[in-house]
Amino acid sequence: MKKILCTICLGMAFLATSVSAATIGLMPEITAIARQGYNSAGRLANNNITAADVKAWLGPAGRADGWYTTTGNGDMRWGQASANAADQTITLPNMNGTAGVCVGLKMTIENIQAYSGLTFSFSLTPPGTGPTYTYSVWYETTDGELVELCRGSRGNNASQWNVSYDVTDEQLAAMKTNGNGKVYAVIGSSGGNSGNSGIIRDISLEGILAVPEPAAASLSLLGLAALMLRRRRN
C-alpha cells in the first residue's frame, strides 16, 4: 500500500510541475496607422537611427500604443505609410530625392517575466529599383531610456527581404530586470523611384510562454489512484 501511494504521489508531483511551451503573438493587429511627424525623421529611415530619435518620435508618455507613420514634414518632405487591415500589410511608398518614409510600432508586453523567448520577424517585398530598407527594434528601461535589440539594412535587389531575429537570453534577462514592458519597432524606406512601394507582410513579435499541462492529466491520475486503492482493498 505504501509503495502504491508513493508511486502515485510522485506521479502527481511530476504532472503538477510539468509545463509545455506555447507561442503567443504579441503585436496588435494592423487596423490603422496614425500620422505622427518628426522634424529629424530622415534618420529614422536609415541605418543611422538613434535611440533618441525613436524616443522622440514614438516614446512620449502621452503617445498611445499603436502603429504610426511619418507624415512628410521636416526633412522627410514626402510620403506616409498606409495599412491594409484585410490582409495585415503595410505599404511603404518611395520617392526619388527624399529622405524616405517610416512605419513605427509602440507596444507593451504584459507580464514579460512569463516569457522564455521573443522573436521579431517580417517580410518585405520591394519594388524593382531604388530604395534602401532598414529596421530596428528597441525596448524601454524603467528609467525611460531606449536600448537597441537589433537592427539591419538592405539595398534593393528586387528580391523579398525576410527578417527573423531571436532576442538573446542576455537581452531578454535585461528586459525582465530593467525593462518596463515597452517595445518599439521601426521599418523605413529611403530613396527610390517615385510611385514605387515596398510591401511589409507577416510582421510579428512572438513570445514563448510556459503553460501548465491541462488539469485533465492530473484528474486522470487521481482516477487511477482511486482505482488502484479500490483494487487493493478488494
PyRosetta script that sets phi, psi and omega in degrees:
from pyrosetta import init, pose_from_sequence

init()
pose = pose_from_sequence("MKKILCTICLGMAFLATSVSAATIGLMPEITAIARQGYNSAGRLANNNITAADVKAWLGPAGRADGWYTTTGNGDMRWGQASANAADQTITLPNMNGTAGVCVGLKMTIENIQAYSGLTFSFSLTPPGTGPTYTYSVWYETTDGELVELCRGSRGNNASQWNVSYDVTDEQLAAMKTNGNGKVYAVIGSSGGNSGNSGIIRDISLEGILAVPEPAAASLSLLGLAALMLRRRRN")
pose.set_psi(1, -46.0)
pose.set_omega(1, -179.0)
pose.set_phi(2, -63.6)
pose.set_psi(2, -37.8)
pose.set_omega(2, 179.4)
pose.set_phi(3, -64.8)
pose.set_psi(3, -40.9)
pose.set_omega(3, 178.7)
pose.set_phi(4, -62.8)
pose.set_psi(4, -48.1)
pose.set_omega(4, -179.1)
pose.set_phi(5, -62.1)
pose.set_psi(5, -39.7)
pose.set_omega(5, 179.4)
pose.set_phi(6, -63.2)
pose.set_psi(6, -44.3)
pose.set_omega(6, 178.8)
pose.set_phi(7, -61.1)
pose.set_psi(7, -43.7)
pose.set_omega(7, 179.6)
pose.set_phi(8, -63.8)
pose.set_psi(8, -44.5)
pose.set_omega(8, -178.3)
pose.set_phi(9, -63.9)
pose.set_psi(9, -40.2)
pose.set_omega(9, 177.9)
pose.set_phi(10, -64.1)
pose.set_psi(10, -41.2)
pose.set_omega(10, 178.1)
pose.set_phi(11, -63.8)
pose.set_psi(11, -40.7)
pose.set_omega(11, 179.4)
pose.set_phi(12, -67.7)
pose.set_psi(12, -37.6)
pose.set_omega(12, 178.4)
pose.set_phi(13, -63.5)
pose.set_psi(13, -39.3)
pose.set_omega(13, 178.0)
pose.set_phi(14, -63.5)
pose.set_psi(14, -44.8)
pose.set_omega(14, -179.9)
pose.set_phi(15, -66.2)
pose.set_psi(15, -34.8)
pose.set_omega(15, -178.4)
pose.set_phi(16, -64.9)
pose.set_psi(16, -29.8)
pose.set_omega(16, -177.5)
pose.set_phi(17, -102.2)
pose.set_psi(17, -3.9)
pose.set_omega(17, -177.9)
pose.set_phi(18, -74.0)
pose.set_psi(18, 133.3)
pose.set_omega(18, -179.6)
pose.set_phi(19, -133.3)
pose.set_psi(19, 160.0)
pose.set_omega(19, 172.9)
pose.set_phi(20, -126.3)
pose.set_psi(20, 162.4)
pose.set_omega(20, -178.3)
pose.set_phi(21, -100.7)
pose.set_psi(21, 134.6)
pose.set_omega(21, 176.4)
pose.set_phi(22, -120.7)
pose.set_psi(22, 138.1)
pose.set_omega(22, 176.7)
pose.set_phi(23, -91.8)
pose.set_psi(23, 122.9)
pose.set_omega(23, -173.6)
pose.set_phi(24, -114.9)
pose.set_psi(24, 128.0)
pose.set_omega(24, 172.9)
pose.set_phi(25, -76.5)
pose.set_psi(25, 123.5)
pose.set_omega(25, -173.3)
pose.set_phi(26, -103.3)
pose.set_psi(26, -22.7)
pose.set_omega(26, -176.8)
pose.set_phi(27, -73.4)
pose.set_psi(27, 146.0)
pose.set_omega(27, 173.7)
pose.set_phi(28, -72.2)
pose.set_psi(28, 156.0)
pose.set_omega(28, 176.1)
pose.set_phi(29, -63.7)
pose.set_psi(29, 154.3)
pose.set_omega(29, 178.4)
pose.set_phi(30, -90.7)
pose.set_psi(30, 92.1)
pose.set_omega(30, 179.7)
pose.set_phi(31, -99.5)
pose.set_psi(31, -30.3)
pose.set_omega(31, 179.5)
pose.set_phi(32, -164.3)
pose.set_psi(32, 161.0)
pose.set_omega(32, 176.3)
pose.set_phi(33, -123.4)
pose.set_psi(33, 122.4)
pose.set_omega(33, -179.7)
pose.set_phi(34, -82.0)
pose.set_psi(34, 143.7)
pose.set_omega(34, 177.7)
pose.set_phi(35, -82.8)
pose.set_psi(35, 129.9)
pose.set_omega(35, 179.7)
pose.set_phi(36, -146.9)
pose.set_psi(36, 109.8)
pose.set_omega(36, -178.3)
pose.set_phi(37, -76.8)
pose.set_psi(37, 161.2)
pose.set_omega(37, 175.6)
pose.set_phi(38, -155.8)
pose.set_psi(38, 124.2)
pose.set_omega(38, -170.4)
pose.set_phi(39, -66.0)
pose.set_psi(39, -25.5)
pose.set_omega(39, 177.7)
pose.set_phi(40, -107.9)
pose.set_psi(40, 35.9)
pose.set_omega(40, -171.4)
pose.set_phi(41, -66.4)
pose.set_psi(41, -16.7)
pose.set_omega(41, 178.9)
pose.set_phi(42, -58.0)
pose.set_psi(42, -33.3)
pose.set_omega(42, 179.5)
pose.set_phi(43, -70.7)
pose.set_psi(43, -25.4)
pose.set_omega(43, 179.9)
pose.set_phi(44, -65.0)
pose.set_psi(44, -27.0)
pose.set_omega(44, -173.2)
pose.set_phi(45, -93.0)
pose.set_psi(45, 1.3)
pose.set_omega(45, -179.5)
pose.set_phi(46, -132.1)
pose.set_psi(46, -179.0)
pose.set_omega(46, -172.9)
pose.set_phi(47, -77.8)
pose.set_psi(47, 1.9)
pose.set_omega(47, 175.4)
pose.set_phi(48, -91.2)
pose.set_psi(48, 9.0)
pose.set_omega(48, 179.5)
pose.set_phi(49, -53.8)
pose.set_psi(49, 140.2)
pose.set_omega(49, -179.2)
pose.set_phi(50, -120.9)
pose.set_psi(50, 162.4)
pose.set_omega(50, 176.1)
pose.set_phi(51, -60.1)
pose.set_psi(51, -37.2)
pose.set_omega(51, -179.9)
pose.set_phi(52, -64.1)
pose.set_psi(52, -37.8)
pose.set_omega(52, 178.3)
pose.set_phi(53, -63.9)
pose.set_psi(53, -47.6)
pose.set_omega(53, -178.8)
pose.set_phi(54, -64.2)
pose.set_psi(54, -41.4)
pose.set_omega(54, -179.9)
pose.set_phi(55, -62.8)
pose.set_psi(55, -42.8)
pose.set_omega(55, -178.4)
pose.set_phi(56, -70.1)
pose.set_psi(56, -33.8)
pose.set_omega(56, -178.1)
pose.set_phi(57, -80.9)
pose.set_psi(57, -49.4)
pose.set_omega(57, -172.5)
pose.set_phi(58, -109.3)
pose.set_psi(58, -17.3)
pose.set_omega(58, -166.2)
pose.set_phi(59, -90.8)
pose.set_psi(59, -10.3)
pose.set_omega(59, -179.5)
pose.set_phi(60, -53.0)
pose.set_psi(60, 143.4)
pose.set_omega(60, -173.8)
pose.set_phi(61, -57.6)
pose.set_psi(61, -33.4)
pose.set_omega(61, -178.1)
pose.set_phi(62, -81.0)
pose.set_psi(62, -3.6)
pose.set_omega(62, -178.7)
pose.set_phi(63, -85.5)
pose.set_psi(63, 121.4)
pose.set_omega(63, -175.5)
pose.set_phi(64, -71.8)
pose.set_psi(64, 156.3)
pose.set_omega(64, 172.1)
pose.set_phi(65, -61.0)
pose.set_psi(65, 144.6)
pose.set_omega(65, 178.1)
pose.set_phi(66, 151.6)
pose.set_psi(66, -172.9)
pose.set_omega(66, -178.0)
pose.set_phi(67, -95.6)
pose.set_psi(67, 139.0)
pose.set_omega(67, -177.0)
pose.set_phi(68, -135.3)
pose.set_psi(68, 156.7)
pose.set_omega(68, 173.7)
pose.set_phi(69, -135.8)
pose.set_psi(69, 145.2)
pose.set_omega(69, 170.6)
pose.set_phi(70, -65.7)
pose.set_psi(70, 158.3)
pose.set_omega(70, -168.4)
pose.set_phi(71, -114.5)
pose.set_psi(71, 1.5)
pose.set_omega(71, 178.6)
pose.set_phi(72, 93.8)
pose.set_psi(72, 2.2)
pose.set_omega(72, 177.2)
pose.set_phi(73, -87.4)
pose.set_psi(73, 176.1)
pose.set_omega(73, 179.0)
pose.set_phi(74, 60.2)
pose.set_psi(74, -142.8)
pose.set_omega(74, -175.7)
pose.set_phi(75, -82.1)
pose.set_psi(75, 2.2)
pose.set_omega(75, 172.6)
pose.set_phi(76, -73.6)
pose.set_psi(76, -46.1)
pose.set_omega(76, 172.5)
pose.set_phi(77, 71.4)
pose.set_psi(77, -13.5)
pose.set_omega(77, -177.2)
pose.set_phi(78, -166.9)
pose.set_psi(78, 147.1)
pose.set_omega(78, 161.1)
pose.set_phi(79, 88.2)
pose.set_psi(79, 150.7)
pose.set_omega(79, 172.9)
pose.set_phi(80, -150.7)
pose.set_psi(80, 153.4)
pose.set_omega(80, 179.5)
pose.set_phi(81, -78.1)
pose.set_psi(81, 160.1)
pose.set_omega(81, 176.9)
pose.set_phi(82, -136.6)
pose.set_psi(82, 156.6)
pose.set_omega(82, -175.7)
pose.set_phi(83, -115.9)
pose.set_psi(83, 148.3)
pose.set_omega(83, 171.3)
pose.set_phi(84, -118.4)
pose.set_psi(84, 101.7)
pose.set_omega(84, -175.9)
pose.set_phi(85, -66.1)
pose.set_psi(85, -27.8)
pose.set_omega(85, -176.6)
pose.set_phi(86, -65.3)
pose.set_psi(86, -44.3)
pose.set_omega(86, -178.9)
pose.set_phi(87, -111.4)
pose.set_psi(87, 9.1)
pose.set_omega(87, 175.2)
pose.set_phi(88, 57.6)
pose.set_psi(88, 46.2)
pose.set_omega(88, 176.7)
pose.set_phi(89, -117.9)
pose.set_psi(89, 160.0)
pose.set_omega(89, 177.3)
pose.set_phi(90, -126.2)
pose.set_psi(90, 134.6)
pose.set_omega(90, 177.7)
pose.set_phi(91, -102.3)
pose.set_psi(91, 126.1)
pose.set_omega(91, 175.3)
pose.set_phi(92, -107.2)
pose.set_psi(92, 106.5)
pose.set_omega(92, -179.7)
pose.set_phi(93, -76.4)
pose.set_psi(93, 159.7)
pose.set_omega(93, 178.2)
pose.set_phi(94, -127.1)
pose.set_psi(94, 153.6)
pose.set_omega(94, 175.2)
pose.set_phi(95, -153.2)
pose.set_psi(95, 128.5)
pose.set_omega(95, -176.5)
pose.set_phi(96, -60.3)
pose.set_psi(96, 135.4)
pose.set_omega(96, 175.6)
pose.set_phi(97, 86.3)
pose.set_psi(97, 5.1)
pose.set_omega(97, 179.2)
pose.set_phi(98, -108.8)
pose.set_psi(98, 169.1)
pose.set_omega(98, 178.8)
pose.set_phi(99, -80.9)
pose.set_psi(99, -10.6)
pose.set_omega(99, 174.6)
pose.set_phi(100, 115.1)
pose.set_psi(100, -165.9)
pose.set_omega(100, -179.1)
pose.set_phi(101, -147.8)
pose.set_psi(101, 148.4)
pose.set_omega(101, -176.5)
pose.set_phi(102, -132.1)
pose.set_psi(102, 150.0)
pose.set_omega(102, 166.6)
pose.set_phi(103, -117.1)
pose.set_psi(103, 141.1)
pose.set_omega(103, -178.9)
pose.set_phi(104, -135.9)
pose.set_psi(104, 154.9)
pose.set_omega(104, 178.0)
pose.set_phi(105, -129.2)
pose.set_psi(105, 131.8)
pose.set_omega(105, 169.9)
pose.set_phi(106, -115.3)
pose.set_psi(106, 124.9)
pose.set_omega(106, -176.3)
pose.set_phi(107, -146.5)
pose.set_psi(107, 166.8)
pose.set_omega(107, 179.5)
pose.set_phi(108, -124.5)
pose.set_psi(108, 131.6)
pose.set_omega(108, 172.8)
pose.set_phi(109, -94.2)
pose.set_psi(109, 112.1)
pose.set_omega(109, 178.7)
pose.set_phi(110, -76.9)
pose.set_psi(110, 136.6)
pose.set_omega(110, 176.9)
pose.set_phi(111, 53.6)
pose.set_psi(111, 54.9)
pose.set_omega(111, -177.9)
pose.set_phi(112, -62.2)
pose.set_psi(112, -22.2)
pose.set_omega(112, 179.8)
pose.set_phi(113, -60.5)
pose.set_psi(113, -23.1)
pose.set_omega(113, -175.3)
pose.set_phi(114, -82.0)
pose.set_psi(114, -8.3)
pose.set_omega(114, -174.2)
pose.set_phi(115, -98.7)
pose.set_psi(115, 140.5)
pose.set_omega(115, 179.4)
pose.set_phi(116, -105.1)
pose.set_psi(116, -1.2)
pose.set_omega(116, 178.2)
pose.set_phi(117, -168.7)
pose.set_psi(117, 151.7)
pose.set_omega(117, 177.4)
pose.set_phi(118, -136.3)
pose.set_psi(118, 139.6)
pose.set_omega(118, 177.6)
pose.set_phi(119, -133.9)
pose.set_psi(119, 126.8)
pose.set_omega(119, 175.8)
pose.set_phi(120, -104.1)
pose.set_psi(120, 134.2)
pose.set_omega(120, -179.1)
pose.set_phi(121, -152.5)
pose.set_psi(121, 157.0)
pose.set_omega(121, 171.8)
pose.set_phi(122, -166.4)
pose.set_psi(122, 165.5)
pose.set_omega(122, 172.2)
pose.set_phi(123, -125.3)
pose.set_psi(123, 139.2)
pose.set_omega(123, -179.9)
pose.set_phi(124, -128.3)
pose.set_psi(124, 122.7)
pose.set_omega(124, 176.9)
pose.set_phi(125, -99.8)
pose.set_psi(125, 111.5)
pose.set_omega(125, -176.1)
pose.set_phi(126, -86.6)
pose.set_psi(126, 164.2)
pose.set_omega(126, 170.2)
pose.set_phi(127, -74.9)
pose.set_psi(127, -178.8)
pose.set_omega(127, -172.9)
pose.set_phi(128, -68.6)
pose.set_psi(128, -31.9)
pose.set_omega(128, -173.6)
pose.set_phi(129, -141.1)
pose.set_psi(129, 154.9)
pose.set_omega(129, 161.3)
pose.set_phi(130, 108.7)
pose.set_psi(130, -82.7)
pose.set_omega(130, -160.6)
pose.set_phi(131, -73.8)
pose.set_psi(131, 160.3)
pose.set_omega(131, 169.7)
pose.set_phi(132, -106.9)
pose.set_psi(132, 138.9)
pose.set_omega(132, -177.3)
pose.set_phi(133, -113.9)
pose.set_psi(133, 146.2)
pose.set_omega(133, 179.6)
pose.set_phi(134, -138.2)
pose.set_psi(134, 157.6)
pose.set_omega(134, 170.8)
pose.set_phi(135, -146.9)
pose.set_psi(135, 156.5)
pose.set_omega(135, 173.2)
pose.set_phi(136, -156.4)
pose.set_psi(136, 152.1)
pose.set_omega(136, 179.0)
pose.set_phi(137, -132.2)
pose.set_psi(137, 140.1)
pose.set_omega(137, -174.0)
pose.set_phi(138, -138.8)
pose.set_psi(138, 157.4)
pose.set_omega(138, 168.2)
pose.set_phi(139, -127.5)
pose.set_psi(139, 157.2)
pose.set_omega(139, -176.8)
pose.set_phi(140, -103.5)
pose.set_psi(140, 137.4)
pose.set_omega(140, 179.0)
pose.set_phi(141, -87.2)
pose.set_psi(141, 170.7)
pose.set_omega(141, 177.8)
pose.set_phi(142, -65.0)
pose.set_psi(142, -19.1)
pose.set_omega(142, 176.8)
pose.set_phi(143, -88.9)
pose.set_psi(143, 0.6)
pose.set_omega(143, 179.1)
pose.set_phi(144, 86.5)
pose.set_psi(144, 7.8)
pose.set_omega(144, 177.3)
pose.set_phi(145, -86.7)
pose.set_psi(145, 152.2)
pose.set_omega(145, 176.8)
pose.set_phi(146, -103.4)
pose.set_psi(146, 134.5)
pose.set_omega(146, -179.8)
pose.set_phi(147, -118.4)
pose.set_psi(147, 130.7)
pose.set_omega(147, -178.8)
pose.set_phi(148, -75.3)
pose.set_psi(148, 132.1)
pose.set_omega(148, 172.8)
pose.set_phi(149, -94.8)
pose.set_psi(149, -41.4)
pose.set_omega(149, -179.8)
pose.set_phi(150, -165.5)
pose.set_psi(150, 161.8)
pose.set_omega(150, 173.0)
pose.set_phi(151, -156.8)
pose.set_psi(151, 161.5)
pose.set_omega(151, 177.6)
pose.set_phi(152, -165.6)
pose.set_psi(152, 161.7)
pose.set_omega(152, 177.8)
pose.set_phi(153, -147.5)
pose.set_psi(153, 157.2)
pose.set_omega(153, 179.6)
pose.set_phi(154, -155.5)
pose.set_psi(154, 134.8)
pose.set_omega(154, 171.5)
pose.set_phi(155, -72.8)
pose.set_psi(155, 164.7)
pose.set_omega(155, -176.1)
pose.set_phi(156, -85.4)
pose.set_psi(156, 114.9)
pose.set_omega(156, 173.7)
pose.set_phi(157, -115.6)
pose.set_psi(157, 19.0)
pose.set_omega(157, 175.1)
pose.set_phi(158, 69.8)
pose.set_psi(158, 8.5)
pose.set_omega(158, 177.1)
pose.set_phi(159, -109.9)
pose.set_psi(159, 156.6)
pose.set_omega(159, -178.3)
pose.set_phi(160, -64.0)
pose.set_psi(160, 139.6)
pose.set_omega(160, 179.0)
pose.set_phi(161, -105.2)
pose.set_psi(161, 114.1)
pose.set_omega(161, 179.3)
pose.set_phi(162, -108.3)
pose.set_psi(162, 120.9)
pose.set_omega(162, -177.8)
pose.set_phi(163, -117.7)
pose.set_psi(163, 134.0)
pose.set_omega(163, 173.1)
pose.set_phi(164, -145.8)
pose.set_psi(164, 121.7)
pose.set_omega(164, -178.5)
pose.set_phi(165, -126.6)
pose.set_psi(165, 123.2)
pose.set_omega(165, 175.1)
pose.set_phi(166, -92.0)
pose.set_psi(166, 118.4)
pose.set_omega(166, 175.9)
pose.set_phi(167, -59.1)
pose.set_psi(167, 131.2)
pose.set_omega(167, -176.8)
pose.set_phi(168, -70.7)
pose.set_psi(168, 162.3)
pose.set_omega(168, 177.9)
pose.set_phi(169, -59.9)
pose.set_psi(169, -38.6)
pose.set_omega(169, -179.9)
pose.set_phi(170, -66.5)
pose.set_psi(170, -41.8)
pose.set_omega(170, 178.8)
pose.set_phi(171, -64.7)
pose.set_psi(171, -43.7)
pose.set_omega(171, -179.5)
pose.set_phi(172, -65.1)
pose.set_psi(172, -39.2)
pose.set_omega(172, 177.7)
pose.set_phi(173, -61.9)
pose.set_psi(173, -40.3)
pose.set_omega(173, 178.4)
pose.set_phi(174, -66.5)
pose.set_psi(174, -39.1)
pose.set_omega(174, 177.7)
pose.set_phi(175, -61.9)
pose.set_psi(175, -39.6)
pose.set_omega(175, -180.0)
pose.set_phi(176, -70.9)
pose.set_psi(176, -33.7)
pose.set_omega(176, -176.8)
pose.set_phi(177, -81.5)
pose.set_psi(177, -44.4)
pose.set_omega(177, -171.2)
pose.set_phi(178, -117.3)
pose.set_psi(178, -7.2)
pose.set_omega(178, -176.6)
pose.set_phi(179, -84.9)
pose.set_psi(179, 158.9)
pose.set_omega(179, 177.0)
pose.set_phi(180, -106.4)
pose.set_psi(180, 9.0)
pose.set_omega(180, 178.2)
pose.set_phi(181, 94.6)
pose.set_psi(181, -12.8)
pose.set_omega(181, -179.8)
pose.set_phi(182, -79.5)
pose.set_psi(182, 134.8)
pose.set_omega(182, 177.9)
pose.set_phi(183, -130.5)
pose.set_psi(183, 141.8)
pose.set_omega(183, -178.8)
pose.set_phi(184, -126.8)
pose.set_psi(184, 139.0)
pose.set_omega(184, 174.8)
pose.set_phi(185, -131.9)
pose.set_psi(185, 138.0)
pose.set_omega(185, -179.9)
pose.set_phi(186, -132.5)
pose.set_psi(186, 131.2)
pose.set_omega(186, 173.7)
pose.set_phi(187, -126.3)
pose.set_psi(187, 129.1)
pose.set_omega(187, -175.9)
pose.set_phi(188, -130.0)
pose.set_psi(188, 159.0)
pose.set_omega(188, 176.4)
pose.set_phi(189, -132.5)
pose.set_psi(189, 130.2)
pose.set_omega(189, 179.9)
pose.set_phi(190, -128.0)
pose.set_psi(190, 138.8)
pose.set_omega(190, 179.3)
pose.set_phi(191, 76.8)
pose.set_psi(191, -159.1)
pose.set_omega(191, 179.5)
pose.set_phi(192, 98.8)
pose.set_psi(192, 162.4)
pose.set_omega(192, 179.1)
pose.set_phi(193, -75.7)
pose.set_psi(193, 144.2)
pose.set_omega(193, -179.0)
pose.set_phi(194, -57.5)
pose.set_psi(194, 135.6)
pose.set_omega(194, 175.5)
pose.set_phi(195, 91.6)
pose.set_psi(195, -16.5)
pose.set_omega(195, 177.5)
pose.set_phi(196, -82.2)
pose.set_psi(196, 146.6)
pose.set_omega(196, -176.6)
pose.set_phi(197, -137.9)
pose.set_psi(197, 147.5)
pose.set_omega(197, 171.0)
pose.set_phi(198, -98.9)
pose.set_psi(198, 148.2)
pose.set_omega(198, -178.4)
pose.set_phi(199, -117.2)
pose.set_psi(199, 123.2)
pose.set_omega(199, 177.5)
pose.set_phi(200, -95.0)
pose.set_psi(200, 127.4)
pose.set_omega(200, 178.2)
pose.set_phi(201, -127.5)
pose.set_psi(201, 157.6)
pose.set_omega(201, 170.7)
pose.set_phi(202, 54.6)
pose.set_psi(202, 35.5)
pose.set_omega(202, 176.8)
pose.set_phi(203, -74.9)
pose.set_psi(203, 132.5)
pose.set_omega(203, -175.7)
pose.set_phi(204, -157.1)
pose.set_psi(204, 155.7)
pose.set_omega(204, 166.1)
pose.set_phi(205, -128.1)
pose.set_psi(205, 113.9)
pose.set_omega(205, -176.2)
pose.set_phi(206, -113.2)
pose.set_psi(206, 142.2)
pose.set_omega(206, 178.2)
pose.set_phi(207, -118.1)
pose.set_psi(207, 146.7)
pose.set_omega(207, 175.5)
pose.set_phi(208, -96.0)
pose.set_psi(208, 116.8)
pose.set_omega(208, -174.0)
pose.set_phi(209, -113.1)
pose.set_psi(209, 131.0)
pose.set_omega(209, 176.6)
pose.set_phi(210, -76.9)
pose.set_psi(210, 124.5)
pose.set_omega(210, -176.2)
pose.set_phi(211, -123.4)
pose.set_psi(211, 126.8)
pose.set_omega(211, 177.3)
pose.set_phi(212, -60.6)
pose.set_psi(212, 147.6)
pose.set_omega(212, 176.1)
pose.set_phi(213, -61.6)
pose.set_psi(213, 152.7)
pose.set_omega(213, -179.3)
pose.set_phi(214, -55.6)
pose.set_psi(214, 143.4)
pose.set_omega(214, -178.8)
pose.set_phi(215, -62.9)
pose.set_psi(215, -20.3)
pose.set_omega(215, -178.9)
pose.set_phi(216, -58.7)
pose.set_psi(216, -31.4)
pose.set_omega(216, 179.3)
pose.set_phi(217, -64.7)
pose.set_psi(217, -42.1)
pose.set_omega(217, 178.1)
pose.set_phi(218, -66.7)
pose.set_psi(218, -38.2)
pose.set_omega(218, 179.3)
pose.set_phi(219, -65.6)
pose.set_psi(219, -36.6)
pose.set_omega(219, 178.2)
pose.set_phi(220, -63.4)
pose.set_psi(220, -39.2)
pose.set_omega(220, 179.5)
pose.set_phi(221, -67.8)
pose.set_psi(221, -36.6)
pose.set_omega(221, 176.6)
pose.set_phi(222, -62.3)
pose.set_psi(222, -40.1)
pose.set_omega(222, 177.2)
pose.set_phi(223, -63.8)
pose.set_psi(223, -39.3)
pose.set_omega(223, 177.1)
pose.set_phi(224, -63.6)
pose.set_psi(224, -40.3)
pose.set_omega(224, 179.3)
pose.set_phi(225, -61.8)
pose.set_psi(225, -44.7)
pose.set_omega(225, -179.8)
pose.set_phi(226, -61.8)
pose.set_psi(226, -40.7)
pose.set_omega(226, -179.8)
pose.set_phi(227, -64.5)
pose.set_psi(227, -42.4)
pose.set_omega(227, -179.1)
pose.set_phi(228, -66.7)
pose.set_psi(228, -39.0)
pose.set_omega(228, 178.6)
pose.set_phi(229, -67.6)
pose.set_psi(229, -37.6)
pose.set_omega(229, 179.7)
pose.set_phi(230, -64.4)
pose.set_psi(230, -43.9)
pose.set_omega(230, 178.8)
pose.set_phi(231, -65.8)
pose.set_psi(231, -34.0)
pose.set_omega(231, 179.6)
pose.set_phi(232, -64.5)
pose.set_psi(232, -39.3)
pose.set_omega(232, -178.9)
pose.set_phi(233, -69.0)
pose.set_psi(233, -35.9)
pose.set_omega(233, -179.3)
pose.set_phi(234, -71.7)
pose.dump_pdb("model.pdb")
